[in-house]
Amino acid sequence: MPNHEFSFVVSDVKLTKAQSAQISAAVAQAGALALAEITPPNAVSVQIGPNRWWRGIPAPDLYKQLQQFATKSAGVR
């Protein structure tokens, strides 16, 4: 299965933890948006560590659990 990793470097500036988290999330969102046309609609982005994100399609069993969780959280019957 193909695996691609991208990085983004910020230098010469001191960031708070909150600012670092905000930049990390923004970079992940930008990456997901850039991939939107080439990844299936059921692809998801998940933070797997500080400033590290994974985007892909969860295993079928996990995806089904995610759908069930989302349905319950949204109050859909």
Buried (B, 14 or more C-beta within 10 A) or exposed (E): EEEEEEEEEEEEEEEEEEEEBEBBBEBBEEBBEEBEEEBEEEBBBEEEEEBEBEBBEBEEEEEEEEEEEEEEEEEEE
